């Protein structure tokens, strides 16, 4: 691997991370870096005029601007690193980095359990909370259209006191029959947790926030990063919640947190190449021999 094409547009956070990735790849690991602002994978033309895409190693920032590059890499099994929002801590200080996809669809090169060094460095004490038994149910909105899922949850949660927190990029969204949770900004969700009985997401990163705050969480989508430490349905949550002596958490949250810490990397860990020292295991030798464990 001697060349990497980094796709980053003019958005401030992408421009801020671009030189850090360039340093980590080129100065530390000797990989030549090419920067592109276009969603145009390289290709040649066959004699009949058909596009033949050239295998390259790509890095894409966020999942909205690089759909063609993402599609081509996955279709042809080209190496693709994705860079997105981190799962704990400040989104200004760390980013998630994985292979092939975003969030739970990514391969973070995780073993069944991971050392505790990174959580000890970047993590915190996780409260053994239980939620507020008299609190409301907080449903977290998604960026994409989840109106059908909202309608299903409205039926399931009939009779419950429900608050809806729209995705920060869709702050005006409402769901008929649900009250809107107070929302002041992109990072304000933690202030809602003390009054929650439970938090429900489809596959939002908000599920990680809730688990790490000690609030019982339901994650309905298979690619939710909190899936392994969350209930997968309201029914499963209620069976646990209504049992004689429910104990929270009924999951191994500490193991999950150790693995989660290997899914995201700080400014310095990108600039000094530490992130690549971990993730390059995927392409050393036969990449297909690497046993993937995607979700934390």
N, C-alpha and C positions, 0 to 999 in steps of 0.2 A: 504494500500500500504506500505509494509515493506521491499521491496527489489527492486533494480533497476539494470539492466545490461547495462553498458555503453560500447558501441562499439567504440573504438578509435584506429587508427593505429599509425605508427611511424612518420607520418608527423608532422613537428614541431608545427604547430598551434594547432593540435589536442592534442598533448602531453602537450602543455601549458594550454589548457582549462580543461583537465581531472582533475587535482587536485582541480580546482575551482568548478567544478560540484560536485566532491566528497565531498568537504566541505559544499556546499550548501545543498546537500541532507542529508548527514550523521550528521554533527556537528550541523546543525540548525534544521533540520526536523526529525532527527532520523531514516532515511531510510538507510538500509544497501546497500552498493555499491559493485558491482562486475564488474571488468574490463575484457573485452574480446577483443582480436585483430582478432578474427575469425568471419566470416559471417556465424555462425552456431547456429541458434535458438535451444534451448533444446527440446528434444522429447523423447518419449518412443515408443516401438514397440508393435503393436497389435499382437494377436496370429497368424495372417496371415502374419505378417512381415511388415504391413503398418505403416508408421510414424504417430504418434499422437503428434502434437506439444503441448508443455506445455505453458499455459498462463503465461507470464512474462511481466513486465514493462521494455521496452527497450528505450535506447537513442542512436541515430546514428549521427555521425559527417559526414556531406557532403553526397551526394547521389550516389557516384560512387562505393564505396567499400562495401556497405551493402545491395545489391539488394535483396538477399534472405530474410534477416531479415525484410526488408521493405515490401516485398511481403507477407510473412507469417503473419506479424502483421496486415496488411490491410485486408487480406483474412479472418482472424479469429477474427478480431476486438479486437486484443490485444493492450494495451496502448503503443503508440510509440511517443516519442518526437524526433523531428529532429532539428539539429543544422547546420546552414549554414551562408553564407555571409550576413552581415547587409545591410540595404537599404539606409542608409544615414550615414554620418560621416566616420571615418576611419575604415577600415576592421580590423585593428589591435587592436581596442579598444572595439568593440562590436560584438555580433553575433545575428543572428535571431534565435528565438526558437519558434517552434509551434508543433501542433499535426498532425500526420498522413502523412504529405507531406511537400514539400518545396515550398517556395515563395507563389504564389497565390493559390496553392493546399493545403496549411496548414490551420489549425484552430488555430487562435491566441487568442481565447477567447475574442473577441471584441464585444462591444455593438454597436448600431447604431452610437453613438457618445461616445467619451471617454474624461475624464478630461484632462486639458491642462498641468498638472504638469510635465509629462515626456518630452513633447516637450519643455516646458520652461527650463527644466534641460539640455537636450541634443541637442535641435534644434537651429535654427537661424532664422533671418529675411529672408523671402522668397521674392525675387525680383518680382515685378509685370511686368516682361518683356514682350516682344512681338516678339522676334527674329529679325533677320536682314532681312527686306523685299527683299533685293538684294542678300541674302546669298544663300548657297547651302542647299540641303536636305541631312541630315546625316542618313544613314541606318546602324544600329548596328547589327553586326553578332552574331550568337548564337553558343554555344558550340556543340550542336548536329547538325546533318545534316539537314539543312534547304534549300537545293538547289532548291527544288520545290517552296518554298515561295520566294526565291530570284528571280527565273525566272518570277513568277507572278508579283512581284513588278517591275521588269525591264519593263514589258509591261505597267503597270499602270503609271510608272514615265517617260515614253518616252517623251523626249523633256525637261526634268528637268535637272538642274546641280546637279548631285548626287555624294556624297562621301561615300565610304564604309569603316567602321571601323571593322576589324575582331575582333572576340572574343580574349581576351588576350592569351588564351590557344591554339588558332589557328591563330597565328599572320601572318602566311604566306598565309592565304586564300585570294583569290581574286574573284571578280564577273565580268565576261566579260561585257564590256560597261560602267563600273563604275570606276571612279578614286579612288585610295586608299587614305584615310585620313591619315595624319601624325600620327604615333603611336610610342611613346617612351617607354611605360610601361603600367602596369596593371591599374594604377590609373590616367592616363593622360587625360581622356575624357573631363574634364571640360574645358580644354584650346581650345577645338573645338567649344564650344557652342556660343561664341560671333559672329561667322561667319555663324551661321545656321539660315535658315528660319524655319526649322522644323526638328525634330528628329523622326525617325521611328524605332520601335523595334517590334519583335514578342512578346516575354515575358521577355526580358532581364531586369535585374536590372538597366541597363543604362537608362531605361525610368524614373525611380525615380530620377536619377541624373539630367535629362533634365528638368523635371517638377520643381524640387527644384531650378533650375537655371533660371527659368522663361522662358523656351523655349517651344513653342507649340509642343506637343508630340502626336504621333499616336502609339497606342499599339494594335496590331492585335490579340494577343492571349488572350484567356479567363482567363488564369492564370497569366497574367501580374500584378505585384503589382501596377503599375501605371494605371491600367485599368479604375478606377473610376474617374480619373482626366485627361484622355486622349481621343482624338478622336479614333474611332475604325476602320477608313478607310481613305484613301487619299481623297476620295470623300467628306466625312463629313468635313474633314479639309478644303478642298477647298471651300465648300459652306460657311463655317464660314469666311474664310480668304478673300474671294471675296465679302462678303457682304458690304453694304454701310458704316457701322460703327462697325467693329468687336471690341469687348472688350475682353481683356485677363486678367485673365483666365476666361473662361466661366464655370468653375467648382468651387466647394467649396474646394479649396486646403488646407485651414487652418484646416477644419474638417478632411480631409484625413491625414494631418500631425499629428494631435493629435492621431489618431488611429495608424498610422505608428510607433509612438514612443513606443507603447505597443507591438510591434512585435519584438523588439530587446533589448538586455540587456548588460550592461557593466561588466567588470571584477568583480568589487566589488558587483554588484547586483546579480551576480551568486554565488560568494563565501558566501555572507550573506543570501542567500536563497530567496531574494526578487522576483526573477523570478518565483520560484515555488509557492510563496504565490499567485501570479496572475494565473498561469497556472493550478494549482491544482483544480480550480473550475470545470474543465471539468470532474473530476473523483470523486468529492464529491457527495455522494448519487448515483443516477442513471445517469451514464455518458450520456446516450442517451437522457436525458431530457434537456441537455445543448443545447440551440439554437446556432448553429454554424454560424458565420459570418466570412468567411475565409479571403478574401482579405481585405487589408486596404482601 
